[in-house]
């Protein structure tokens, strides 16, 4: 039977390895987002839930408001929202 110290060590090491793997996956995801354009992010994030309106449907100011509202619903980052809104405001 393992001693309590060995059990604790195994748990701590396992937790550390899990945190390291999650950190590296997060870095990959961040790099993938930074390499994408607003148009790519718009089609990937907005069109998965509904038909998106034309970029001309709203004024630039309205797109700012829509971007903030949809960010909370779609769980996108500030960087993603900023790129999408910039694309829609062009």
TORMAR-191165 format. One record per residue (C-alpha): residue number from 0; residue in one letter; x, y, z. Coordinates in steps of 0.25 Angstrom, whole numbers, always signed. Last residue first. Layout:
<milos>
{num: NUM; residuo: A; xx: X; yy: Y; zz: Z}
...
</milos>
This chain:
<milos>
{num: 89; residuo: X; xx: -59; yy: +194; zz: -173}
{num: 88; residuo: X; xx: -67; yy: +194; zz: -160}
{num: 87; residuo: X; xx: -70; yy: +179; zz: -161}
{num: 86; residuo: X; xx: -55; yy: +176; zz: -162}
{num: 85; residuo: X; xx: -52; yy: +185; zz: -150}
{num: 84; residuo: X; xx: -63; yy: +178; zz: -142}
{num: 83; residuo: X; xx: -58; yy: +164; zz: -145}
{num: 82; residuo: X; xx: -44; yy: +168; zz: -142}
{num: 81; residuo: X; xx: -48; yy: +175; zz: -129}
{num: 80; residuo: X; xx: -57; yy: +163; zz: -125}
{num: 79; residuo: X; xx: -46; yy: +153; zz: -127}
{num: 78; residuo: X; xx: -36; yy: +162; zz: -119}
{num: 77; residuo: X; xx: -46; yy: +164; zz: -108}
{num: 76; residuo: X; xx: -48; yy: +149; zz: -107}
{num: 75; residuo: X; xx: -60; yy: +141; zz: -112}
{num: 74; residuo: X; xx: -70; yy: +135; zz: -102}
{num: 73; residuo: X; xx: -81; yy: +134; zz: -113}
{num: 72; residuo: X; xx: -92; yy: +141; zz: -104}
{num: 71; residuo: X; xx: -83; yy: +151; zz: -97}
{num: 70; residuo: X; xx: -76; yy: +155; zz: -110}
{num: 69; residuo: X; xx: -89; yy: +156; zz: -117}
{num: 68; residuo: X; xx: -93; yy: +168; zz: -108}
{num: 67; residuo: X; xx: -80; yy: +175; zz: -109}
{num: 66; residuo: X; xx: -79; yy: +173; zz: -124}
{num: 65; residuo: X; xx: -94; yy: +178; zz: -126}
{num: 64; residuo: X; xx: -90; yy: +190; zz: -119}
{num: 63; residuo: X; xx: -78; yy: +193; zz: -127}
{num: 62; residuo: X; xx: -85; yy: +189; zz: -140}
{num: 61; residuo: X; xx: -96; yy: +200; zz: -136}
{num: 60; residuo: X; xx: -85; yy: +210; zz: -136}
{num: 59; residuo: X; xx: -79; yy: +206; zz: -150}
{num: 58; residuo: X; xx: -94; yy: +207; zz: -155}
{num: 57; residuo: X; xx: -102; yy: +194; zz: -157}
{num: 56; residuo: X; xx: -107; yy: +186; zz: -169}
{num: 55; residuo: X; xx: -95; yy: +189; zz: -178}
{num: 54; residuo: X; xx: -86; yy: +178; zz: -172}
{num: 53; residuo: X; xx: -98; yy: +169; zz: -177}
{num: 52; residuo: X; xx: -105; yy: +161; zz: -167}
{num: 51; residuo: X; xx: -101; yy: +148; zz: -161}
{num: 50; residuo: X; xx: -109; yy: +135; zz: -163}
{num: 49; residuo: X; xx: -109; yy: +129; zz: -149}
{num: 48; residuo: X; xx: -101; yy: +120; zz: -139}
{num: 47; residuo: X; xx: -88; yy: +116; zz: -147}
{num: 46; residuo: X; xx: -89; yy: +128; zz: -155}
{num: 45; residuo: X; xx: -84; yy: +137; zz: -144}
{num: 44; residuo: X; xx: -71; yy: +130; zz: -140}
{num: 43; residuo: X; xx: -65; yy: +124; zz: -152}
{num: 42; residuo: X; xx: -69; yy: +134; zz: -162}
{num: 41; residuo: X; xx: -66; yy: +146; zz: -154}
{num: 40; residuo: X; xx: -53; yy: +140; zz: -149}
{num: 39; residuo: X; xx: -49; yy: +138; zz: -164}
{num: 38; residuo: X; xx: -53; yy: +152; zz: -168}
{num: 37; residuo: X; xx: -46; yy: +158; zz: -156}
{num: 36; residuo: X; xx: -33; yy: +152; zz: -160}
{num: 35; residuo: X; xx: -27; yy: +140; zz: -154}
{num: 34; residuo: X; xx: -12; yy: +139; zz: -149}
{num: 33; residuo: X; xx: -15; yy: +145; zz: -136}
{num: 32; residuo: X; xx: -26; yy: +134; zz: -133}
{num: 31; residuo: X; xx: -16; yy: +123; zz: -137}
{num: 30; residuo: X; xx: -6; yy: +128; zz: -128}
{num: 29; residuo: X; xx: -15; yy: +129; zz: -116}
{num: 28; residuo: X; xx: -20; yy: +115; zz: -118}
{num: 27; residuo: X; xx: -6; yy: +110; zz: -119}
{num: 26; residuo: X; xx: -3; yy: +117; zz: -106}
{num: 25; residuo: X; xx: -15; yy: +112; zz: -99}
{num: 24; residuo: X; xx: -10; yy: +98; zz: -103}
{num: 23; residuo: X; xx: +3; yy: +100; zz: -96}
{num: 22; residuo: X; xx: -4; yy: +105; zz: -83}
{num: 21; residuo: X; xx: -13; yy: +93; zz: -83}
{num: 20; residuo: X; xx: -1; yy: +83; zz: -84}
{num: 19; residuo: X; xx: +6; yy: +90; zz: -73}
{num: 18; residuo: X; xx: -6; yy: +90; zz: -64}
{num: 17; residuo: X; xx: -8; yy: +76; zz: -66}
{num: 16; residuo: X; xx: +6; yy: +72; zz: -63}
{num: 15; residuo: X; xx: +5; yy: +80; zz: -50}
{num: 14; residuo: X; xx: -7; yy: +73; zz: -46}
{num: 13; residuo: X; xx: -1; yy: +60; zz: -49}
{num: 12; residuo: X; xx: +11; yy: +63; zz: -41}
{num: 11; residuo: X; xx: +3; yy: +69; zz: -29}
{num: 10; residuo: X; xx: -6; yy: +56; zz: -29}
{num: 9; residuo: X; xx: +6; yy: +47; zz: -30}
{num: 8; residuo: X; xx: +13; yy: +54; zz: -18}
{num: 7; residuo: X; xx: +0; yy: +54; zz: -10}
{num: 6; residuo: X; xx: -1; yy: +39; zz: -12}
{num: 5; residuo: X; xx: +14; yy: +37; zz: -9}
{num: 4; residuo: X; xx: +13; yy: +45; zz: +4}
{num: 3; residuo: X; xx: +0; yy: +37; zz: +8}
{num: 2; residuo: X; xx: +8; yy: +24; zz: +8}
{num: 1; residuo: X; xx: +5; yy: +14; zz: -3}
{num: 0; residuo: X; xx: +0; yy: +0; zz: +0}
</milos>
